Amino acid sequence: MPLTRQQKETSVKEVETSLSGATAVVFVAYDGLTMSDFNTLRTALHATGGSIRVVPKRLLKIALANVNLPFDPLAATGQVAVAWGSDTVAPAKAIHDFAKDHAENIQLLAGALEGELLTLEQVINLAKLPSRDQLLGQLLSVMVGPVRGLATVLSGAQRSLVQVLAAIQEKKA
């Protein structure tokens, strides 16, 4: 059953609201993807704080024009879905990981990061970045490294003194 004009307007407004509040947006083409696979993708995105929505291409083009994203979904072959999230890397990573197992049914098209359109290569590079938590862990490790080294050096002098005193005690005993 075709959508009524009111349903189309509502759909466009919902997509506009979602995309305008998103940090990262990813466009995917999918064909032959089963509903259970699509639900698996949706669950993976929700786990990272993202969402995905299937919107008719014509309505998606209107919504993208209204939020000033210059992506043309009509140029893509197959059905198009749009995924978004507040995390910079999470939507691209979730879809990229999902596409590894379902390469024949889903492919990345393009993306947007904070309102700037990204090419396919840029989206793939974004998906390969470590997550925010991993990056924070690496940063913390780098920051703690010098302190850990200083503690090791300072404890080395005490350890050496204890070893010298133990050797003297053994020699006298």
Secondary structure as UniProt FT lines:
FT   HELIX           5..20
FT   STRAND          24..30
FT   HELIX           35..47
FT   TURN            48..49
FT   STRAND          50..54
FT   HELIX           57..66
FT   TURN            67..68
FT   HELIX           73..75
FT   STRAND          79..85
FT   HELIX           90..101
FT   TURN            103..105
FT   STRAND          106..113
FT   TURN            114..115
FT   STRAND          116..118
FT   HELIX           120..128
FT   HELIX           132..172
//
